Every structure is written in structure tokens, then in C-alpha cells.
């Protein structure tokens, strides 16, 4: 069927019929080179678009440029990732999906998605062609001559000192302190008395400090909890857990700063011959897509990752309309999801608590 058929289906209809996200459809139809789509997926999307008589060219023209009576708008937004792995990271890739899908809903176009290192090799013109930037991860806005457009940061870690003393952009952040209070209370209610935390130090992220405070707040009689330092990857979790178990440190429950750390911790514990959760309960943070499929299924803190991206887009559009508003930090609520890895009854359905 011809692409120019006057009957045009909505982008979400193409996505639904093809079994993919709207952001994937957009990338396939617009030839986005930043996050390429697999050939088989792209062909399926194109076939569905033809069946539904969807015309991508007209849609692209609507997204490329918008002008109001006061300020020239390109309708384009740029995105910078703090590290290259975030394109495939199970947490940040979902945030990126939320960004691109909300841009589509708002009739904006993702002009580029670059890592911070890629941006250093780009011409300054790439920044002149956009209305604003979304920053994934903790970083400063670009410091280039004559560039003063709005930016919004989505930050997984905490930098409260900077937020209080030099807040240069709007920030979309994750609520962690109350999440740790809920998690510790749940583990204590299951009878775990010796708890430990595995993750970045309190100087890097709020979770370790919140964990310690939650123990003291919930039950001062709980044994003092050691903090075992580790970065964010599964390998970091594996090596740190392997070391602490070899040194004779075995808590009842190990609270990990993120799900990837918990995956590594599970592997190290099983290699040590420990039964999960009978000998050691393990919990995570983030609720990445395959957390329910681990053995045992992972108790974790659910972070609405797509919502982080959506809110960043809305805040950026608001900022372009009101550039003199003071920057703000918006915190997104998280939820405790109880599964088998903490010692919950086997076979029980996941429990979500506010």
C-alpha cells in the first residue's frame, strides 16, 4: 500500500500491533542512528506501518520544527548519557524509553543521544540545533561558548550538597530514604536480625546512610550493621560478597544498593554453598525487568523508570517556556516489591507496599 495514503494511523497503534514500544517505532521510521533497531524488528515495524497506512514523513515534519510568536523552537531535544553502557543498562535503557515516548507524545523529536565522551568530539552546532538537553546521570550541563539553553538531569545517585549549594539544572531524582525504611522493617518482621548493606559509600549515595538510620529507627536492639563497599555492577556485587563471606561475615540478610549488585551477590552466595533465602536473604533496588525471573525471585524496590524519563521531558518543556523559574528537584516515589529472595513464603504472589 502506498505511504501517502490519506488514512494515517497513530504511532501507538503501530507499536501495539508490532509488539514494541513507541520509541522503537520512532527510531525505526526516522532512521535514528544513536540507538539502531534490529533489522528483523525494523522490517516488522515497516510492514505494520504499511498495513495501517501510517505515513512517517508527515509526522516527522510536524516534529522537526515549531515556532511561536516569541521564541524560535526547533522541536528538537538532545540527550547526553554519562556513560556508554547506559544504552544497554537494564535501568537506564528503560528511562531512555520513557524519554523518547514522552517526546513523541509532546510532538518533539529526539535529535541526538550521545555519551558525554561522544559530545566532546562533536561540533558545537549539534547543540545549537536543539531547544534543550536531558542529562542521564550526574553531570554538569555543557560548558560551551554561547550555549545557555535549558537542561534537566535524571539522577540515580545523590548529590545533595550540590543540589543545596549549586543547583544548575532541574533534577528528577529517586526517593530512597523511605524505601530503605520500608525494606528494613519488612526484613525485621521476617525475623532477620543481622543485616548488612552492600553498595556505594554514604558519600556517593544516600542508600547506605538511610539503611543505617532505618535500623536504628526501627529497632535499636538490632545488631550493628556493617557496610560493605561496592560499585554498581554485578561483578562488583560478586567480588564484594565473595570477600565478605570468605572473611567469615555472614548476615541474615544482605541489602544491596541495586539489582545488579544483588545478582552478583546471589552468584557468590551460591558458589559458597549457601541456600537462598534460608541461609542468606538478599534484596535489591530498582526492580529491573528480569528481577522476578531470578532464582529465587528478587525482593527489591520498584523504581518507575519510564516515569523518570517522562517527567524529565515535561520539566524541560516547562523550562523552555519559563526560563527564569528557579531550578527544582522533583523526587519520584518508589515501592517495595516482596518476592522470595527475602524469605517470603515460597510460591506467594509479589506484594507491593507503599
Buried (B, 14 or more C-beta within 10 A) or exposed (E): EEBEEEEBBEBBBBBBBBEBBBBBBBBBBBEBEBBEBEEEBBEBBBEBBBEBBBBBEEBBEEBBEBEEEEEEBBBBBBBBBBBEEBBEBBBBBBBBBBBBBBBBEBEBBBBBBBBBEBBEEEEEEBBEEBBBBBBBBBBEBBEEEEBEBBBBBBBBBBBEEBBEEEBEBBBBBBBBBBBBBBBBBBBBEBEBEBBBBBBBEBEBBBBBBBBBBBBEEBEEEBEEBBBBEBBBBBBBBBBBBBEBBEEEBBBBBBBBBBBBBBBBBBBBBEEBEBEBBEEBBBBBBBBBEEBBEBEBBBBBBBBBBBBBBBBBBBBBBBBBEEEEEEBEBBEBEBBBBBBBBBBBEEEEEBEEEE
